Amino acid sequence: MFEIQANKTIQEKLHILADAAKYDVACTSSGVDRKGKEGMLGNARSCGICHSFASDGRCISLLKILMTNHCIYDCKYCVNRVSNDVKRATFTPEEICELTIEFYKRNYIEGLFLSSGVIRDPTYTMEQICITLQLLRTKYRFNGYIHVKTIPGAPDELLAAAGFLADRISVNLELPTAESLKKLAPNKSFQTIMIPMGKVRDTIAETRTLIGKDARMERSLGNRYLPGSIFGKEQLRLTGAQSNGGGSLWKKAASFAPATQDTWKPRAFAPAGQSTQMIIGASDESDYMLVQTTQKLYQNYDLKRVFYSAYIPVNEDSALPALETPVPLLREHRLYQADWLLRFYGFQADELLSEERPNFNARMDPKCDWAIRHLEQFPIEVQTASYDTLLRVPGIGPKSAGRIVKARRYGHLEFDHLKKMGVVLKRAHYFITCGGRMMYKIPIEEQYITRQLIGEHAKENWQVEHKEEEYKQLSFFDAQGVFGVPN
């Protein structure tokens, strides 16, 4: 069952394995600024994940595939689990390299996102991934962006090789608690996931220090003005090997493929950082548990991103939601909004939710919900409020808050000025004053403001809640119509 099927063409394999990769979520910019080099193909300057946008506004794409959808594991939530009867295929390392280069030459992609099922065992699977990456970097001289999902349980030397060859590395957490993981993925354990995550963190920190950078990953510059940020020095707990099975992988890399030492020189380890993914809705954890786990991951492992994947009912199992259960898209959306509040707005998980109130308001975004529950702090005066206070106002983001702080040095601000700065006044006007007056004469009263804001979000919420039947995750090939796949 797990043999490479030579009778399938590369086109047939591509249809199977590109479609199977859509359940791996990673929609972000790359965080790498590596320019092109003479004699090499491609670059990773301002690159990112498929159908995302770079800092300069470009829409950019990755070839997003699985190396194989064969898997020895029987994770209950996974469409590729060993007990499922699905079409199987496996790419060879050379086939992946050829696809990547040919798609790049045709300007379809700017990089590679590579994940895989577990074929034979974690060591063999990770070995094949590393061979693929090494061929791309050496034989094919590919200098573009690569994001690779690692296989928990693989040896340290293979994890090290992947980190030095790829730009971003991921170890999927899958589920937020050990109990859920044991229930839905009996072949996996928190230990086999968290230990490599700790080693990746420590190796990134060591290599960054060696090249003169701060050991921690770069964050939004606005965080330096947020005293409550989860990325503040007093909040981060990067304790190396003292916690969570850390330890550097630096020395392990030299043992990988010694025959190519003359052509492969270790560069920065995972310069775009590491990320992880959690499945939403397959188990019964609350939103409070999810955001708490997210915050701890950012603080303890210096993750660049935590991704959320709404569970799509594809398997019938008593431990899972029924097949007709709607995909929790709105819940996923609220978690991403909360994630942004943690990363850019200085919020803490305990401020957004609590044990008494464990789930987000489905009809209102988390920032508006927080503001309504803390009306005693509003309205604030935009002429005098600090940057971190401005960020807590619904309708004011990092850019508009920065513009307000700069502009008020030179004169008095009016509501028209705020609108031109990017402030969303239809939300913000309930919570701010300009020169001591509000935009309209309205009561600062919870029920009134709630009704107004829910009415504003009604169209967005209705679309998400009532169009589940139209939901599907697109692959790169669905969007591009490559190889005859319908647009």
Order of alpha helices (4+ residues) and beta strands (2+ residues): alpha-beta-beta-beta-alpha-beta-alpha-beta-alpha-beta-alpha-alpha-beta-alpha-beta-alpha-alpha-alpha-beta-alpha-alpha-alpha-alpha-beta-alpha-alpha
